Structure formats: C-alpha cells, structure tokens
Amino acid sequence: MNYHPNTGVHYAHVIPGAWGAHVDVHATWSKLARIYPWISVHEPSSVFGASDEKFPLWNDKNALIVVWGGVPKVRKQENRKARTALVYSEAIGAQQNMLPEHLKEIERLDKAIAEKQYDVVLGHTPWMVGELEKHDCKSFLLPLGYDEGVYGSPRFEGPKLYDYVYYGSNVGKRLLAIPFLKNQLGERIHDISGCFGRLVSSELDRSRANLYIAHSDVQSYSTWRIWQTLGSSAAIVGEPGDSWPLDPARHMVTLETIDWVNACDVPERLMKILQEIDLLGIARLAYEEVAKKYTCEYCLREFLVPVGASLCGR
C-alpha cells in the first residue's frame, strides 16, 4: 500500500462505477489514482460488507476511506482502524422546503452520524459545510473540481445548435415547471435528462445556456452541474442557490425563484436573456476565473489531503 509522502495517508475512494450520476466523479478520481499511487478507487460491492482479508484498508490506521453516493452503512468506529468520510451531495437546508426523498436521506445521515459510522462528512460548498455541522458532525469542504480530461474544454468558437439545455430528475416543482416552459418555448429548450458524462458535456458545448430549475426551494445547489458546465461554452441560467465557487453576479445569470405567481413571466425573461445578455462572455469569464483555479488537482491538494492529515496522518 502506498501513502502520501507528507501526510502518510492512503486516500481510498468508494465510488459507483456504473453509468449514471457518478460517472464524472468516478472518472475524476480514477484519473488521479493513475497519477498518485496513494489514491485508490473501489467499487462499493468490494468494500461494504467485505472481510478484512478482502478489504484490508478497514484495519489500516493510516487509511481514509472516502464514500461517494447516498449514505451507505459502513463499519462503526469500534470495528475499524481506518477513518471514514462521507461525501454528502443531497439537498440540505430548511426541512419544510425539502422533498420527502431528501428528508429520508437526512434521516439516514443522522443515523449514520449517531452510530459513528463516519468520522467526518464532506460538503461541496462552505454554506453546505455549515449546514452539515448542524447535524452534529465534523464537516470539511471538498469541491470536486474541474478536469479537462473528464469534462473537456470549452469550444468558444463552435456553432450553437440549441438555446437552453435542461437536464435533471423529474421531481418536485419540476413536474409542473418544466412542461410549462417547454410548452411556451418549444424547441428553444433541449431536454437531455437521463444523459451523463461526455454526452452532457458535448450537448452543453453546443448550447448557449444550461437551464437550472431547482426541484424544491432549498438553497443547496446541483454542484455536479457547475463542473460539467465549466467544461463547455454554455453559461448557467437558473434559479438562485448555493452556487459557490461561481459568483452569481459574474459567472452566471440568476432568475428569480420560480413560484406559481411569477411562473408565467419566466418564458419572457428567458427570451430576453437570449436577446440581451452576452452568455458566451459569461461562460468565458467563468472558465477563466473558476475552472482554471478550481481544478481537481487543486481541490485534492488544498481540501482533501489536509482532511486526511488531520484525521489519520503521521
């Protein structure tokens, strides 16, 4: 087993490898694992429930096991020597605004924390870290970061075939908002829901904007979407939320939160954005100021490596 030369920690990531929402996460950390021998990537099926012989990292006091995807049950503190970190990417915030499925995830999170399955929980943004700490857990910041090899690079001079690309799970207020917007704007909205990976990146690159409509009125944001969009020449146009590290006044176009009073005004607003705002300029600014700084290497070095050092380093 290899360990980080400065912290003495092995960083083992448990990420679903199946084609789906975590395909870009898996690709990012698999690439880093090929570069750094002190990083490894494992399938959940080879870790959860595995014996010490099949997954010896459970009893390595210098291992940090980083779990991505849901809130799976892992060994409690007394049954392992390794430290565990959960990357929490579900909606969080005011519970009265959350969907039932997200409330169930919060319940699973609270149970896992109470049973000491996880030593720390990692959030994508500073605001999210603060929200996680309200659940009586130690929390640290870990943005995924941008990687050209995973997301591609923007083709700012390429042709635009679509105005708005939309993708997302068909839940919450999207059940009414998205059909309404499609009815009003027709082919100006190109729906690629159910697509993942490079297909999303290529469709974004051929579009003027990535349209983000939240599933519910929570501040937590779909952060995978930020890194996907930064690899394209599209700008994010969407409802307000916790969009760090994007500056909402500089790196995206923010709509008013959509409700049943102002919904009829949204199609007109979306048309005016196409006519009056330099979306390509906003996308270029986001790429130059955010993507080039928050690379996956930067996020590894500045955020995850120190977490391992503080938990189980030399």
C-alpha positions as CSV (number, residue, x, y, z in Angstrom):
1,M,0.0,0.0,0.0
2,N,1.3,3.5,-0.9
3,Y,0.9,6.5,1.3
4,H,1.1,10.3,0.7
5,P,4.7,11.4,1.2
6,N,3.8,14.2,3.5
7,T,0.7,13.1,5.4
8,G,1.4,9.3,5.4
9,V,-2.2,8.7,4.4
10,H,-3.7,6.4,1.8
11,Y,-6.9,8.0,0.3
12,A,-9.3,5.2,-0.8
13,H,-12.4,6.4,-2.7
14,V,-15.5,4.2,-2.8
15,I,-17.5,5.3,-5.9
16,P,-20.1,3.6,-8.0
17,G,-18.6,2.7,-11.4
18,A,-22.0,2.1,-13.1
19,W,-23.1,4.5,-15.8
20,G,-25.1,7.2,-14.1
21,A,-24.9,10.3,-11.9
22,H,-21.4,9.5,-10.5
23,V,-19.7,8.7,-13.9
24,D,-17.8,12.0,-13.8
25,V,-16.8,11.6,-10.2
26,H,-15.5,8.1,-10.9
27,A,-13.6,9.3,-13.9
28,T,-12.0,12.2,-12.0
29,W,-10.7,10.1,-9.1
30,S,-9.7,7.2,-11.4
31,K,-7.5,9.6,-13.3
32,L,-6.0,11.0,-10.1
33,A,-5.4,7.4,-8.9
34,R,-3.4,6.7,-12.0
35,I,-1.2,9.7,-11.3
36,Y,-0.8,9.3,-7.5
37,P,-0.2,5.8,-6.0
38,W,-1.5,6.9,-2.6
39,I,-5.0,7.2,-4.1
40,S,-7.2,4.2,-5.0
41,V,-10.8,3.8,-6.3
42,H,-13.0,0.9,-5.3
43,E,-16.5,-0.4,-6.2
44,P,-19.0,-0.3,-3.3
45,S,-19.6,-4.0,-3.7
46,S,-16.0,-4.8,-3.0
47,V,-15.9,-2.6,0.2
48,F,-19.3,-2.7,2.1
49,G,-19.6,-5.9,3.9
50,A,-16.2,-7.1,2.8
51,S,-14.0,-9.1,5.2
52,D,-10.6,-7.8,6.5
53,E,-8.9,-10.1,4.0
54,K,-10.8,-8.8,1.0
55,F,-10.5,-5.2,2.0
56,P,-7.6,-4.8,4.5
57,L,-7.9,-1.0,4.5
58,W,-10.6,-1.3,7.1
59,N,-7.8,-2.0,9.6
60,D,-5.2,0.4,8.3
61,K,-4.9,3.3,10.8
62,N,-3.4,5.4,8.0
63,A,-6.2,5.0,5.6
64,L,-9.0,7.5,4.9
65,I,-12.0,5.8,3.2
66,V,-14.0,8.4,1.2
67,V,-17.5,7.2,0.4
68,W,-19.4,8.8,-2.5
69,G,-23.1,8.2,-3.3
70,G,-26.0,8.2,-0.8
71,V,-25.5,7.3,2.8
72,P,-24.4,3.6,2.8
73,K,-23.9,1.8,6.0
74,V,-20.2,1.3,6.9
75,R,-18.4,-0.2,9.9
76,K,-18.7,1.7,13.2
77,Q,-15.6,3.2,14.8
78,E,-15.1,0.3,17.2
79,N,-14.9,-2.1,14.3
80,R,-12.2,-0.5,12.2
81,K,-8.9,1.4,12.4
82,A,-9.3,3.4,9.2
83,R,-11.1,6.7,9.2
84,T,-14.2,7.3,7.1
85,A,-15.5,10.3,5.3
86,L,-18.9,10.6,3.6
87,V,-19.3,13.0,0.7
88,Y,-22.8,14.3,1.1
89,S,-24.3,15.6,-2.2
90,E,-28.1,15.5,-1.5
91,A,-30.3,18.5,-0.8
92,I,-29.9,20.1,2.6
93,G,-31.3,23.1,4.4
94,A,-34.7,24.2,5.6
95,Q,-36.6,20.9,6.0
96,Q,-40.0,22.4,5.4
97,N,-38.8,23.1,1.8
98,M,-37.3,19.7,1.1
99,L,-38.8,16.8,-0.8
100,P,-39.7,13.5,1.1
101,E,-36.9,11.6,-0.6
102,H,-34.4,14.1,0.6
103,L,-35.8,14.1,4.1
104,K,-35.2,10.4,4.2
105,E,-31.6,10.9,3.2
106,I,-31.2,13.4,6.1
107,E,-32.6,10.7,8.4
108,R,-30.1,8.2,7.1
109,L,-27.3,10.8,7.6
110,D,-28.3,11.5,11.2
111,K,-28.5,7.8,12.0
112,A,-25.1,7.1,10.4
113,I,-23.6,10.0,12.4
114,A,-25.2,8.8,15.7
115,E,-23.9,5.3,15.2
116,K,-20.4,6.7,14.4
117,Q,-20.2,5.1,11.0
118,Y,-18.5,8.2,9.6
119,D,-15.8,10.3,11.3
120,V,-16.4,13.3,9.1
121,V,-18.9,14.4,6.4
122,L,-17.6,16.4,3.4
123,G,-19.7,19.1,1.7
124,H,-19.3,20.8,-1.7
125,T,-19.5,24.4,-0.5
126,P,-18.8,26.5,2.6
127,W,-22.5,27.0,3.2
128,M,-23.2,23.3,2.9
129,V,-20.4,22.6,5.4
130,G,-22.2,24.9,7.9
131,E,-25.5,23.1,7.3
132,L,-23.9,19.7,7.8
133,E,-22.4,20.8,11.1
134,K,-25.9,21.5,12.4
135,H,-26.3,17.7,12.2
136,D,-23.7,17.2,15.0
137,C,-20.9,16.1,12.7
138,K,-17.5,17.3,11.9
139,S,-17.6,18.6,8.4
140,F,-15.0,19.8,5.8
141,L,-15.1,21.3,2.4
142,L,-14.4,19.2,-0.7
143,P,-15.4,20.6,-4.1
144,L,-15.0,18.1,-6.9
145,G,-13.2,20.5,-9.2
146,Y,-12.8,20.8,-13.0
147,D,-10.7,18.5,-15.1
148,E,-10.2,18.9,-18.8
149,G,-9.7,15.2,-19.4
150,V,-13.1,14.4,-17.8
151,Y,-15.3,17.4,-18.9
152,G,-13.5,18.5,-22.0
153,S,-12.6,22.1,-22.7
154,P,-14.9,24.9,-24.0
155,R,-15.1,25.4,-27.7
156,F,-16.0,29.1,-27.6
157,E,-15.8,29.5,-31.4
158,G,-18.1,26.5,-32.1
159,P,-21.6,26.7,-33.5
160,K,-24.6,26.8,-31.2
161,L,-27.4,24.4,-32.1
162,Y,-29.6,25.0,-29.0
163,D,-30.6,27.9,-26.8
164,Y,-31.2,26.2,-23.5
165,V,-30.2,22.7,-22.5
166,Y,-32.1,21.3,-19.5
167,Y,-31.5,18.1,-17.5
168,G,-32.5,16.9,-14.1
169,S,-34.5,14.4,-12.1
170,N,-38.2,14.7,-12.8
171,V,-39.4,15.5,-9.2
172,G,-40.8,18.3,-7.1
173,K,-41.8,21.5,-8.8
174,R,-40.1,20.5,-12.0
175,L,-43.1,18.2,-12.7
176,L,-45.1,21.3,-13.5
177,A,-42.4,24.0,-14.3
178,I,-40.6,22.1,-17.0
179,P,-43.6,21.0,-19.1
180,F,-44.9,24.6,-18.8
181,L,-41.6,26.1,-20.0
182,K,-41.4,23.6,-22.9
183,N,-44.9,24.4,-23.9
184,Q,-44.1,28.1,-24.0
185,L,-40.6,28.0,-25.5
186,G,-40.8,24.9,-27.7
187,E,-37.5,23.8,-29.3
188,R,-35.6,26.5,-27.5
189,I,-35.4,24.1,-24.6
190,H,-33.5,20.9,-25.4
191,D,-34.1,18.3,-22.7
192,I,-31.3,15.8,-22.2
193,S,-32.4,14.4,-18.9
194,G,-31.1,10.8,-18.4
195,C,-27.8,11.7,-20.1
196,F,-24.5,11.5,-18.3
197,G,-20.8,12.0,-18.8
198,R,-19.3,13.3,-22.1
199,L,-22.7,13.3,-23.7
200,V,-23.8,16.1,-21.3
201,S,-20.6,18.0,-21.9
202,S,-21.0,17.8,-25.7
203,E,-24.6,19.0,-25.6
204,L,-23.7,21.8,-23.3
205,D,-21.0,22.9,-25.7
206,R,-23.5,23.2,-28.5
207,S,-25.9,25.3,-26.4
208,R,-26.0,28.9,-25.3
209,A,-27.1,28.1,-21.7
210,N,-27.6,25.4,-19.1
211,L,-31.0,26.0,-17.7
212,Y,-31.2,25.1,-14.0
213,I,-34.6,24.8,-12.3
214,A,-34.5,23.5,-8.8
215,H,-36.6,20.6,-7.6
216,S,-37.6,22.5,-4.5
217,D,-37.0,25.8,-2.8
218,V,-33.8,24.8,-1.0
219,Q,-30.5,26.8,-1.2
220,S,-28.3,23.7,-1.8
221,Y,-27.4,23.5,-5.5
222,S,-26.7,20.8,-8.0
223,T,-22.9,21.2,-7.8
224,W,-22.1,18.4,-10.4
225,R,-23.8,20.8,-12.9
226,I,-21.3,23.5,-12.2
227,W,-18.2,21.5,-13.1
228,Q,-20.0,20.0,-16.2
229,T,-20.9,23.4,-17.4
230,L,-17.4,24.9,-16.9
231,G,-16.1,22.4,-19.4
232,S,-18.3,23.9,-22.1
233,S,-19.0,27.2,-23.7
234,A,-22.5,27.4,-22.2
235,A,-23.5,29.8,-19.3
236,I,-25.6,28.7,-16.4
237,V,-29.0,30.4,-16.3
238,G,-31.0,29.4,-13.3
239,E,-32.7,29.9,-10.0
240,P,-30.7,31.3,-7.1
241,G,-28.9,28.9,-4.8
242,D,-25.6,27.9,-3.2
243,S,-23.6,28.1,-6.5
244,W,-20.1,28.6,-5.0
245,P,-17.5,28.9,-6.3
246,L,-19.4,30.7,-9.0
247,D,-20.1,34.4,-8.4
248,P,-23.9,34.7,-9.1
249,A,-23.4,38.3,-10.3
250,R,-20.5,37.5,-12.6
251,H,-20.3,33.8,-13.6
252,M,-24.0,33.0,-14.3
253,V,-27.4,34.6,-14.9
254,T,-29.8,34.3,-12.0
255,L,-33.5,34.0,-12.4
256,E,-36.0,34.8,-9.7
257,T,-37.1,31.8,-7.7
258,I,-40.0,30.3,-9.7
259,D,-43.3,30.1,-8.0
260,W,-46.9,29.8,-9.1
261,V,-47.3,33.6,-9.1
262,N,-44.4,34.5,-11.4
263,A,-44.2,31.4,-13.5
264,C,-46.0,33.0,-16.4
265,D,-43.2,35.7,-16.6
266,V,-40.3,33.2,-16.9
267,P,-40.6,32.4,-20.6
268,E,-40.4,36.1,-21.4
269,R,-37.4,36.5,-19.1
270,L,-35.6,33.6,-20.7
271,M,-36.2,35.1,-24.2
272,K,-34.9,38.5,-23.1
273,I,-31.7,36.8,-21.7
274,L,-31.1,35.3,-25.1
275,Q,-31.5,38.6,-26.8
276,E,-29.8,41.0,-24.4
277,I,-27.1,39.1,-22.4
278,D,-23.7,38.0,-23.6
279,L,-24.0,34.4,-22.5
280,L,-20.8,33.4,-24.3
281,G,-18.9,36.2,-22.4
282,I,-20.2,35.0,-19.1
283,A,-19.2,31.4,-19.9
284,R,-15.7,32.5,-20.9
285,L,-15.4,34.5,-17.6
286,A,-16.5,31.5,-15.5
287,Y,-14.0,29.3,-17.3
288,E,-11.1,31.7,-16.9
289,E,-11.8,32.7,-13.3
290,V,-13.3,29.5,-11.8
291,A,-12.4,26.4,-13.8
292,K,-8.7,27.3,-14.2
293,K,-8.4,27.9,-10.4
294,Y,-10.6,25.1,-9.0
295,T,-9.0,22.2,-10.9
296,C,-9.4,18.6,-9.5
297,E,-5.7,18.7,-8.6
298,Y,-6.1,22.0,-6.7
299,C,-9.2,20.6,-4.8
300,L,-7.2,17.4,-4.0
301,R,-4.2,19.3,-2.7
302,E,-6.0,22.2,-0.9
303,F,-9.0,20.3,0.6
304,L,-8.9,16.5,0.7
305,V,-5.2,16.0,1.5
306,P,-5.4,18.2,4.7
307,V,-8.5,16.3,5.8
308,G,-6.6,13.1,5.8
309,A,-3.7,14.7,7.6
310,S,-5.9,15.9,10.4
311,L,-7.7,12.6,10.8
312,C,-5.1,9.9,10.3
313,G,-1.9,11.4,9.3
314,R,1.5,10.9,10.8
